[in-house]
Amino acid sequence: MFNPLLPDISKLKNEDLENKINELMRKYFIAARSGQGTVCNQISLILETYKDEQKRRYLENSKKSIQNKELDDYINVDH
């Protein structure tokens, strides 16, 4: 999901991305306890954007690790 008001989150380090997600979750729960439903909705949208980026990175890293494995790791030929 693209939000023009957010910075380019693809440039964040993984640690910074995770910290931002934790911060947004904390703010979400504070807003929820305060009865601020509209604020919760806005935070939820932003949080979804950060989580989508985190998932994209995870999938990208998974694909790279699979591509880097040798075929011999997958094939077991006993003679």
C-alpha positions as MATLAB code, in Angstrom:
seq = 'MFNPLLPDISKLKNEDLENKINELMRKYFIAARSGQGTVCNQISLILETYKDEQKRRYLENSKKSIQNKELDDYINVDH';
ca = [
       0.000    0.000    0.000;
       1.391    3.385   -0.973;
       0.980    6.435    1.228;
       2.334    9.706   -0.207;
       2.789   11.137    3.283;
       5.219    8.407    4.367;
       8.944    8.540    3.655;
      10.500    5.951    1.344;
      10.521    3.007    3.732;
      12.442    0.789    1.311;
      15.574    2.685    2.336;
      15.197    1.829    6.036;
      17.464   -0.750    7.605;
      15.730   -3.928    8.796;
      16.304   -2.968   12.432;
      14.830    0.505   11.892;
      11.847   -0.994   10.106;
      11.196   -3.356   12.997;
      11.555   -0.527   15.519;
       9.058    1.577   13.578;
       6.556   -1.302   13.516;
       6.907   -1.745   17.289;
       6.487    1.998   17.843;
       3.353    2.118   15.693;
       1.871   -0.882   17.498;
       2.497    0.805   20.843;
       0.820    3.990   19.616;
      -2.078    1.971   18.240;
      -2.755    0.349   21.624;
      -2.519    3.715   23.395;
      -5.061    5.188   20.960;
      -7.324    2.140   21.351;
      -7.306    2.410   25.149;
      -8.147    6.108   24.813;
     -11.131    5.405   22.581;
      -9.608    7.114   19.552;
     -11.046    4.923   16.800;
     -10.212    7.232   13.921;
      -6.597    7.500   15.087;
      -6.446    3.703   15.325;
      -7.636    3.447   11.714;
      -4.918    5.820   10.494;
      -2.191    4.072   12.474;
      -3.437    0.722   11.200;
      -3.082    1.857    7.584;
       0.467    3.071    8.153;
       1.332   -0.062   10.122;
       0.095   -2.222    7.256;
       2.454   -0.399    4.885;
       5.453   -1.069    7.118;
       4.474   -4.726    7.598;
       4.067   -5.170    3.845;
       7.612   -3.893    3.359;
       8.857   -6.293    6.022;
       7.111   -9.226    4.270;
       8.503   -8.153    0.892;
      12.038   -8.172    2.310;
      11.539  -11.559    3.924;
      10.302  -13.086    0.658;
      13.147  -11.486   -1.287;
      15.719  -12.897    1.138;
      14.071  -16.319    1.020;
      14.215  -16.376   -2.779;
      17.876  -15.367   -2.746;
      18.807  -18.088   -0.273;
      17.012  -20.732   -2.335;
      18.702  -19.556   -5.537;
      22.112  -19.663   -3.873;
      21.811  -23.309   -2.837;
      23.522  -25.870   -4.984;
      21.397  -28.457   -6.746;
      23.489  -31.105   -5.040;
      21.898  -30.075   -1.778;
      18.532  -31.137   -3.159;
      19.557  -34.298   -5.046;
      20.612  -37.399   -3.146;
      22.098  -40.032   -5.396;
      23.513  -43.098   -3.670;
      25.548  -45.512   -5.777;
];
